[in-house]
Amino acid sequence: MRQRPAPYFGPVIALMATLGASAALAQAAHGPGTHNHATPAPATPAAGTPEPARVLHPWQAAPPRLSAEAYFTNLKDGDRIETPYVLKFGLSGGWGLAPIAQPGQGKSGHHHLLVNRDLPLNFKEALPFNDQYIHFGKGQMETVLTLEPGEYSLRMLLADQKHLPHFVFSKPTKITVTRKNGTDPATLQKKGVAIDMAQGNSVRPPFLVRFHASLLNVAQVSQKIPETSHFKLTVAPAGGGAPAVMDFRDGQTEVWLAPPAGAYNLRLELIDNLDGAKPVVEPATARIEVR
């Protein structure tokens, strides 16, 4: 029988050899297990990009009231004070501070102090700039009153980046300035943070913990504004155990808590919004007993 000629694979073998040599050279150049592909750097979110939705810690409780309020933390109706006087602001209902340098996200705004003024009739008009509408567009939480002796009506009002009011405000607070003393207003403020246990240090849950910053500006992390910060609270069981760490990246300045009964150490930090690992001042601490 006539035998068939053996198939000729010369060019194919040569091509495979060439490809194999090329692969070997590539592996030698880049090392085993590597690929000559540039890995794109993760994109940095632009200012104003909303923060990812966060899950509340189990020890966080819902505010007892659904409504939100901008309010005074150290002044009440009927008070008689001397000036200069450091006036401190609070903000409830899960709302956060957002300076005007960048748009805020969600429930946010900046404080305004109204002196002898009622709420505006039209909330679709921007608030004016004068001695009776005092703006705190950098995210401040306090001011120094230098009012002359007399009777005054004060109230807080929150507004957005364009100074359009939110329906977040306080009731009018009527006070009497009995005397204007010779204290230098610049000596009354000191840069730092403080914990305000509104219901004392022996509490039943849920209870309110207020945060305060003096001569420092609070903002949302997503705004990426230089020289602004946000609060971070650590609640550690005094007898040991895992602490609860709560990062208030949306500019909130208070929280309601409901941990199990026991003693706890609280640590409040103000974290730089451009460097998430950098506290900007010494932390404030407190010890509480939950009954």
N, C-alpha and C positions, 0 to 999 in steps of 0.2 A: 504494500500500500504506500501511496505517496504521502509523505509527511508534510504537514503545514508548516510554513516558516514561523519561527518564534517571533512574537510581537516585539516591535522595537520601541523602547521607552526612553531613549537617550535624551531628547529635548525636555521631556517631563521631569526626568531625574535631575537634569541640570538646573531646571527652573526651581525645583524643590530645594536643591542644595543652595541655590542663591538666596531663596527666601529664608532658609534656616540660618544661613550665615548672617543675613541682615538682622534677624531676630536676636541672634547671639550677640551681635555688636550693640544692639539697642539695650539688651539686658546688662551688658558690661558697662555701658555708659550710665545707666540709671539705677543699677542695682537690682537684685532679685526682688520680685514682688512689687515693683514700682511701675508706674505708667507715666508717659510723657504728656500729662494733661495738667494744665494749670487749674488749681482749685480756687474758685472765686471766693473772695473775702465776703463774709456775711454783711449784708447791707445794713447801714446804720439808719434807724428810723428817723424820718424828718421830724422837725419840731411840729407839734400839734397832732402827731399820729397817736390815736387812742391807745391807752394801755390795755393789755389783755385782761379779760374778765377775771376777777379774783374770787376765790372761795373764802368766806369768813371762817375764822378759827372757831371751833366749837364753844370756846369760852366767851365769844362776842355775842351780845344780846341785841335784839332789835330795840330801837328807841321806843319809849313808852307812848310817845305821841307821833302821829304820822306827819304832822305839820313841822316845817322847819322855821328857824328863827335866828336872826342876827341880834345879838344882845350884849349887854354889859355884864362882865363877870364880877366887878367890884364896885358897882353903884346900883342903888335901888331907889324907887320912888320915895320922895320925902327926905332924902339924905341932905345933911348940911355939911359942907366941906369948905376947906380953905384951898386956894390956888397959890402956886401951881400944884396940879394934881395929876398923877399918872392914871389914865383911864384905859381899862383893858377890855378887849372884845372877845366874844365867843360866837360860835356858829354851829348850829345843831342840824339834826335831820339827815346826816350823811353828806351834807354839802361841804365843799372844800374851797380853799383860797386859790385864785388864779390871777396873777398880776396881768396888767394890760399889755405887756410887751409882746405876748403871743396869745393866740386864741386859746381859751380854756375848753375843756372837754366835759360833757355831762353836767352834773349839778355843781356849778362853780361860779365864782365871781369875786369881787373885791369889796371891801367895806367902805361905807360912807357914814359920816356923822352929821346929822341934821340938828342945827341949833335954832330953837324957836321957829321951827318950820313943821307944818303938817306933811303927811305923805303927798307926793305929787298926784294931781288929778288924772294925768295921762301917763301911763306906764310905758307908752310907746315913744316918748320924748326923752332925749338924753338929759341927765341931771346937769344943772349949771355949775360953774366953778366960781364960788365966792365964799365969804366968811361964814355963811349959813349952811353951805353944802361942802363939807370938807372931805376930800377924796384920799383914799389910801390905796393907790393903784399899783404899789410895789409888793403887796402881800403883807403889809404890816398888821400887827395884832394889838397895837397900843398907840396912844398919843399922850401928850402932856397938855392938859387944859390950863389956860392962862386967863380965864374969864375974870372980869371985874366983879366986885361984890354986887349981888342982886339975885333975882329969881330967874330960872331958866327952865326950858323944856328941851330935853335931849332925846334923840332916838337914833337907832342904827338902821341902815338900809343897805342891802346887797345889790350890786349891779354888775352887768357883764362888761366885756372889753370895750364896748361902745358907750358905756355909762347908761345903758338902758336898764331900768330897775327890774329886779326879780320880785316876786311876791314873797320875799324873805326879809322880815323886818322885825323891829321890837315895838312894844307899846311905848307911848311917850313916858319919859322919866322926868318928873318935876323935882328940881333940886334948888337949894339955896346956897350961894357962895357967900359965906359970912365975912371973909377977909382975904385979901391978896397979900401974902407975906413976901419977904425979901429973898426967899430961896431961889437960887439959880436953877432954872428948869433943867439945864444940861447935867446937873448933878443927880437927878432923880432916876435916871435910867442907866442900867448896866447890862451889857450884852450877855445873854444867857437864856437858858430854858428852865421851866418850872412845871411841876406836877401839881394840879389843884384837885384835891379830893373833895368834891362839892358836898358830899354827905358825911365827911369825917373819915377817920382811919379804921373804924370798926363798923362794918356795913353788912347789910343783907342784900343778896342779889335780886334783881339787877341793880348795879350802881354805876354812877357816872364818874369818869376820869377825864378831866380837862387838861389840855396841853397849852403851854404858853411860851412864846418867844419874844424876847425883848431886844430891840435894835437889830433884828434879823427878819428876813423876808421869807415867807412860806409860799410854795407854789406846787403845781402838779409836775411830776417828773417828766411827763410827756411834752411839757412846754419847752424844756431844755434851755431855761433862762439862766445865764451866769449869776452867781452870787445869790441863788435861792436854794431852799432846802425843803425837806419834808420830815415828818415825825416818824419815829420807830419806837415802839413800846415792847419791852420784854417783861413778862410776868412769870416769875420763877417761884415754885413752891419752896417755902423756907426750909422744909424738912428734906429736900432733895426731890429729884424727879425731873422729867423733861419740861423745860420752860416753854411758854407760849410766846412766839415772836410775831408781832403784828406790824406790818410796814404800810404806812398811810400815804401811799404814792399819789393819791388824788387830792392832796392838800387838806385833808380833814384835820380838825383841831380838837376832837373829843371822841370818846368811845364809851359805850355801855358794856359792862362786863358781868358775867354770871358764872364764875368758876366754882368748883366744889368748895365746901366749907374747909377752912384752914388758914394758915398764915402764908403770906406771899410778899416777895420783894419785887418792887416795880423799878424799872430803869427806863428812862425816857431819853432818847437821843434825837438830835437834829442832823439829818444826813444830807450831804451836798448832792444837789440834783444832777451835776455833771460828773461826779465821782461817787458812785454808789457805795463805796467802802469807806468814805471819809466823813467822820463826824466833824461838825464845824465848831462846836464848843463842848465843854465838859458836860457829861450827862447829869440829869436830875434823878434822884432816887427817893423812894418812899416805901414804907412797910405798912401793910394792911392786914386786918383780921376779918375774914369772911365768916359770918355766923350761919 
